């Protein structure tokens, strides 16, 4: 099993979603479930998502997060999670 760690920005956003879900916000409840499922998938198979080529990695990600590889995990037809492997 692998360890999945979010950035500070991810943690802040995910905590806001969790708070909205507690207040029974339908969209937040669904998104919270999707994110939790996505994280569980990555714990068992970190390459579960779709690899993004190096030339498609945004420069901001390279500068801010020192990203050398990038992956996309489709949570459903609308939401997706972007992650890197370290």
C-alpha atoms as an extended CHARMM CRD file, in Angstrom:
* protein
*
        86  EXT
         1         1  UNK       CA              0.0000000000        0.0000000000        0.0000000000  PROA      1               0.0000000000
         2         2  UNK       CA              1.2280000000        3.5100000000       -0.8590000000  PROA      2               0.0000000000
         3         3  UNK       CA              0.9340000000        6.7580000000        1.0750000000  PROA      3               0.0000000000
         4         4  UNK       CA             -1.1340000000        9.5320000000       -0.5150000000  PROA      4               0.0000000000
         5         5  UNK       CA             -0.3770000000       13.0680000000        0.6590000000  PROA      5               0.0000000000
         6         6  UNK       CA             -2.1410000000       16.2260000000       -0.5010000000  PROA      6               0.0000000000
         7         7  UNK       CA             -0.6270000000       19.6630000000       -0.8900000000  PROA      7               0.0000000000
         8         8  UNK       CA             -1.6060000000       22.3570000000        1.5820000000  PROA      8               0.0000000000
         9         9  UNK       CA             -3.9890000000       23.7870000000       -1.0380000000  PROA      9               0.0000000000
        10        10  UNK       CA             -5.5860000000       20.3770000000       -1.5680000000  PROA      10              0.0000000000
        11        11  UNK       CA             -6.0290000000       19.8460000000        2.1670000000  PROA      11              0.0000000000
        12        12  UNK       CA             -7.6790000000       23.2560000000        2.6040000000  PROA      12              0.0000000000
        13        13  UNK       CA            -10.0450000000       22.6920000000       -0.3400000000  PROA      13              0.0000000000
        14        14  UNK       CA            -10.8790000000       19.1290000000        0.6970000000  PROA      14              0.0000000000
        15        15  UNK       CA            -11.6340000000       20.2610000000        4.2590000000  PROA      15              0.0000000000
        16        16  UNK       CA            -14.0360000000       22.8890000000        2.8780000000  PROA      16              0.0000000000
        17        17  UNK       CA            -15.7540000000       20.1870000000        0.8200000000  PROA      17              0.0000000000
        18        18  UNK       CA            -16.0300000000       17.9630000000        3.9070000000  PROA      18              0.0000000000
        19        19  UNK       CA            -17.6060000000       20.8200000000        5.8880000000  PROA      19              0.0000000000
        20        20  UNK       CA            -20.1250000000       21.4610000000        3.1210000000  PROA      20              0.0000000000
        21        21  UNK       CA            -20.8780000000       17.7310000000        2.9790000000  PROA      21              0.0000000000
        22        22  UNK       CA            -21.6480000000       17.7300000000        6.7180000000  PROA      22              0.0000000000
        23        23  UNK       CA            -24.2730000000       20.4050000000        6.0900000000  PROA      23              0.0000000000
        24        24  UNK       CA            -25.8270000000       17.9850000000        3.5840000000  PROA      24              0.0000000000
        25        25  UNK       CA            -24.8330000000       19.8670000000        0.4410000000  PROA      25              0.0000000000
        26        26  UNK       CA            -25.5930000000       17.2610000000       -2.2660000000  PROA      26              0.0000000000
        27        27  UNK       CA            -22.7890000000       18.2260000000       -4.6520000000  PROA      27              0.0000000000
        28        28  UNK       CA            -20.2480000000       18.3630000000       -1.8110000000  PROA      28              0.0000000000
        29        29  UNK       CA            -21.3180000000       14.9330000000       -0.5450000000  PROA      29              0.0000000000
        30        30  UNK       CA            -20.8530000000       13.4250000000       -3.9940000000  PROA      30              0.0000000000
        31        31  UNK       CA            -17.5060000000       15.1550000000       -4.5680000000  PROA      31              0.0000000000
        32        32  UNK       CA            -16.2310000000       14.0700000000       -1.1360000000  PROA      32              0.0000000000
        33        33  UNK       CA            -17.0860000000       10.4450000000       -1.9510000000  PROA      33              0.0000000000
        34        34  UNK       CA            -15.4040000000       10.6790000000       -5.3600000000  PROA      34              0.0000000000
        35        35  UNK       CA            -12.2120000000       12.1400000000       -3.9040000000  PROA      35              0.0000000000
        36        36  UNK       CA            -12.0960000000        9.5240000000       -1.1390000000  PROA      36              0.0000000000
        37        37  UNK       CA            -12.5640000000        6.7340000000       -3.7070000000  PROA      37              0.0000000000
        38        38  UNK       CA             -9.8150000000        8.2400000000       -5.8690000000  PROA      38              0.0000000000
        39        39  UNK       CA             -7.4220000000        8.4070000000       -2.9260000000  PROA      39              0.0000000000
        40        40  UNK       CA             -8.1770000000        4.7780000000       -2.0260000000  PROA      40              0.0000000000
        41        41  UNK       CA             -7.4510000000        3.6870000000       -5.6110000000  PROA      41              0.0000000000
        42        42  UNK       CA             -4.1110000000        5.5030000000       -5.5380000000  PROA      42              0.0000000000
        43        43  UNK       CA             -3.1630000000        3.8630000000       -2.2450000000  PROA      43              0.0000000000
        44        44  UNK       CA             -3.1860000000        0.4880000000       -3.9950000000  PROA      44              0.0000000000
        45        45  UNK       CA             -2.0720000000        1.4930000000       -7.4970000000  PROA      45              0.0000000000
        46        46  UNK       CA             -0.3070000000        4.8290000000       -7.8250000000  PROA      46              0.0000000000
        47        47  UNK       CA             -0.3470000000        4.5270000000      -11.6250000000  PROA      47              0.0000000000
        48        48  UNK       CA             -4.1380000000        4.1030000000      -11.7240000000  PROA      48              0.0000000000
        49        49  UNK       CA             -4.5710000000        7.4170000000      -13.5300000000  PROA      49              0.0000000000
        50        50  UNK       CA             -3.5750000000        8.5370000000      -16.9910000000  PROA      50              0.0000000000
        51        51  UNK       CA              0.0220000000        9.7240000000      -17.4430000000  PROA      51              0.0000000000
        52        52  UNK       CA              0.4430000000       13.2770000000      -18.7400000000  PROA      52              0.0000000000
        53        53  UNK       CA              3.4730000000       13.8250000000      -20.9800000000  PROA      53              0.0000000000
        54        54  UNK       CA              6.3060000000       16.0160000000      -19.6820000000  PROA      54              0.0000000000
        55        55  UNK       CA              5.7270000000       18.6560000000      -22.3540000000  PROA      55              0.0000000000
        56        56  UNK       CA              2.0990000000       19.0500000000      -21.1690000000  PROA      56              0.0000000000
        57        57  UNK       CA              3.0150000000       19.7180000000      -17.5180000000  PROA      57              0.0000000000
        58        58  UNK       CA              2.1620000000       23.3540000000      -16.7480000000  PROA      58              0.0000000000
        59        59  UNK       CA              5.1960000000       25.5130000000      -15.9890000000  PROA      59              0.0000000000
        60        60  UNK       CA              3.4890000000       26.7290000000      -12.7880000000  PROA      60              0.0000000000
        61        61  UNK       CA              3.4150000000       23.1340000000      -11.4690000000  PROA      61              0.0000000000
        62        62  UNK       CA              7.0910000000       22.6860000000      -12.2820000000  PROA      62              0.0000000000
        63        63  UNK       CA              8.0250000000       25.9140000000      -10.4920000000  PROA      63              0.0000000000
        64        64  UNK       CA              5.6810000000       25.7550000000       -7.5040000000  PROA      64              0.0000000000
        65        65  UNK       CA              5.7480000000       22.0210000000       -6.7810000000  PROA      65              0.0000000000
        66        66  UNK       CA              8.9350000000       20.8490000000       -8.5630000000  PROA      66              0.0000000000
        67        67  UNK       CA              6.7700000000       18.4100000000      -10.5530000000  PROA      67              0.0000000000
        68        68  UNK       CA              8.6690000000       16.0560000000      -12.8330000000  PROA      68              0.0000000000
        69        69  UNK       CA              5.7340000000       13.7630000000      -13.6550000000  PROA      69              0.0000000000
        70        70  UNK       CA              2.0090000000       14.3420000000      -13.7040000000  PROA      70              0.0000000000
        71        71  UNK       CA             -1.0080000000       12.0570000000      -13.7060000000  PROA      71              0.0000000000
        72        72  UNK       CA             -4.7500000000       12.5900000000      -14.1130000000  PROA      72              0.0000000000
        73        73  UNK       CA             -7.3510000000       10.4730000000      -12.3610000000  PROA      73              0.0000000000
        74        74  UNK       CA            -10.8960000000       10.8690000000      -13.6880000000  PROA      74              0.0000000000
        75        75  UNK       CA            -13.2450000000       10.8050000000      -10.7040000000  PROA      75              0.0000000000
        76        76  UNK       CA            -16.3490000000       10.8800000000      -12.9160000000  PROA      76              0.0000000000
        77        77  UNK       CA            -17.3030000000       12.4790000000      -16.2220000000  PROA      77              0.0000000000
        78        78  UNK       CA            -16.9180000000       15.9840000000      -14.7460000000  PROA      78              0.0000000000
        79        79  UNK       CA            -14.3500000000       15.8890000000      -11.9160000000  PROA      79              0.0000000000
        80        80  UNK       CA            -10.7150000000       14.8380000000      -12.0790000000  PROA      80              0.0000000000
        81        81  UNK       CA             -7.7580000000       14.8000000000       -9.7300000000  PROA      81              0.0000000000
        82        82  UNK       CA             -4.2410000000       15.7650000000      -10.8110000000  PROA      82              0.0000000000
        83        83  UNK       CA             -1.3240000000       14.1960000000       -8.9440000000  PROA      83              0.0000000000
        84        84  UNK       CA              2.3950000000       13.5290000000       -9.0550000000  PROA      84              0.0000000000
        85        85  UNK       CA              4.4590000000       10.5800000000       -7.8630000000  PROA      85              0.0000000000
        86        86  UNK       CA              7.4280000000       11.0470000000       -5.5670000000  PROA      86              0.0000000000
